[in-house]
């Protein structure tokens, strides 16, 4: 599910402005779907840069019922898709350089 489908399912029209409710909706979507999309993919869906997505992921809305309901809806629409797990093959292995051999 992409961001436009999410907005359609909840009946919300994102006008692209920095209105506080727009930011809350985008932040809820970004936090719920971050395990499934890269920062660039999320940004492309919302018409924002990856830096804006990082900002959304850092935002906190303590006891904000609008944000909490948007996040709950995003998680329900996400469904029972399990979060991707890293397996041994996908973990990047870096080489350890022996600095004593460099001199």
JONORGI-V717139 format. One record per backbone hydrogen bond with DSSP energy under -1.0 kcal/mol. NH is the residue of the N-H (numbers start at 0). CO is the residue of the C=O. If there is no record, write none. Layout:
nh: <NH:NH>
co: <CO:CO>
This chain:
nh: <5:6:7:8:9:11:22:23:24:25:26:27:28:29:30:31:32:35:36:41:42:43:44:45:46:47:52:53:54:55:56:57:63:67:68:69:70:71:72:73:74:75:76:77:78:98:100>
co: <1:2:3:4:5:6:18:19:20:21:22:23:24:25:26:27:28:32:32:37:38:39:40:41:42:42:48:49:50:51:52:53:60:63:64:65:66:67:68:69:70:71:72:73:74:96:97>
